[in-house]
Amino acid sequence: MTGRTDNGDLRGGRLTIDLGAIVANWRDLDRRSRPGRAAAVVKADAYGLGAEHVVPALAAAGCDTFFAAMPDEGVSIRPLAPEARIFLLNGIQPGATDAMIADGLIPVLASLQQVESWAAGGDRPPCALQIDTGMNRLGLTVDEALALAGDDVLRSRLDIVHVMSHFACADMSDHPMNQHQIESFQAVMASFGDIESSLSNSAGVLTGGAHGLAVTRPGIALYGGEAVDGIANPMRPVVTLEARIMQVRSAAAGETVSYGATHRLARDSRIAITSVGYADGYPRAGSGSGVPLRDAVPEGLCGFVGGHRAPVLGRVTMDLTCFDVTGVPDDALAEGWIELIGPNIPLDDVARACGTIGYEVLTGLGPRYARHYRHKEED
Ligand SMILES: *Cc1c(COP(=O)(O)O)cnc(C)c1O
């Protein structure tokens, strides 16, 4: 094991990241992308899991194309994968161009204005294009893209190495938007001729592979998250999060737990007080009671210890969360840890309890945990 393991005794939680599972997930997605190839989306510090560890592991496994969002992400990834292509999904921004070119980072140009500004540089460093086929986020409109495709003067001043678009609804496999976007993008690519292209994110890969294109751009599925609604998640789980149990206390039926006294105990209870809270990215929205979401969805977050599910009692607080461990054997509690995410508590169950998605939970995990990186692919 490597990484931030040295100060675990000083921390309230431990986050174990299985790099072997990330590599296995990438190989799986790469197979599903054939005859195309899977790149890896590593924006936001590899979805919060540490690009510093994830990128070298994937590069060693043969991944040669990475997508980050921001120039600074690209700059920090470059030394980790010196030979790889690194695309920047958020395009160009004032003041960043020289650093991008110096590190061989490839911007995904996101508007006609960005295309013209990149072309004005003169040296034709490689670029990519984002085409908006329905998301209304970044990208040239289909009409702008078709005009650019036929503009030989402008194109002669550009070295376009990749053209991409992004699904708005790939997680809902029967949404009509998907077919519409595929058709719009195919029309654009027909006018560009023989340029490498990509469309599928994780959900796109799981439902339709590469859609006939050369590259796919999976992110969340690499990290074990659920990409498609309503089908069993085929990816290997990657993250285990455990909180340190600081104290186990007994409280009588009728007493209340945590801020606002929103949870009143229905029975004499044992309560594990743990050193993880919303400042660690364990969302307050997932509190057992006393937050707006609980009025809509009764179930809050749950931990797992000694073979038992242990519901969160009352509000999650900044540094501490209380779990109902009534009936959990003392020796299991004495080991001192409760699972918050892991083999018994899937990431996406945590997300659902907080009214959000696995992406937001992962990227919110933050710097407070002792991080352990496991390297073995098969065990
Ligand atoms: C984040 C992102 C991806 C990866 O999406 P996942 O759903 O995590 O697979 C792919 N393409 C673009 C443009 C993105 O912004």
The ligand as an SDF file (V2000), in Angstrom:
LIG
                    3D

 15 15  0  0  0  0  0  0  0  0999 V2000
  -17.9050   13.7870  -17.0870 C   0  0  0  0  0  0  0  0  0  0  0  0
  -17.9750   13.5310  -18.5420 C   0  0  0  0  0  0  0  0  0  0  0  0
  -17.8620   12.2320  -19.0490 C   0  0  0  0  0  0  0  0  0  0  0  0
  -17.8800   11.0110  -18.1550 C   0  0  0  0  0  0  0  0  0  0  0  0
  -19.2050   10.7890  -17.7530 O   0  0  0  0  0  0  0  0  0  0  0  0
  -19.6070    9.5360  -16.8160 P   0  0  0  0  0  0  0  0  0  0  0  0
  -21.0710    9.6220  -16.7350 O   0  0  0  0  0  0  0  0  0  0  0  0
  -18.9280    9.7710  -15.5250 O   0  0  0  0  0  0  0  0  0  0  0  0
  -19.1160    8.3230  -17.5030 O   0  0  0  0  0  0  0  0  0  0  0  0
  -17.7830   12.0690  -20.4200 C   0  0  0  0  0  0  0  0  0  0  0  0
  -17.8440   13.1400  -21.2580 N   0  0  0  0  0  0  0  0  0  0  0  0
  -17.9890   14.4100  -20.7970 C   0  0  0  0  0  0  0  0  0  0  0  0
  -18.0780   15.5320  -21.7730 C   0  0  0  0  0  0  0  0  0  0  0  0
  -18.0730   14.6430  -19.4350 C   0  0  0  0  0  0  0  0  0  0  0  0
  -18.2450   15.8870  -18.9870 O   0  0  0  0  0  0  0  0  0  0  0  0
  1  2  1  0
  2  3  1  0
  2 14  2  0
  3  4  1  0
  3 10  2  0
  4  5  1  0
  5  6  1  0
  6  7  2  0
  6  8  1  0
  6  9  1  0
 10 11  1  0
 11 12  2  0
 12 13  1  0
 12 14  1  0
 14 15  1  0
M  END
$$$$
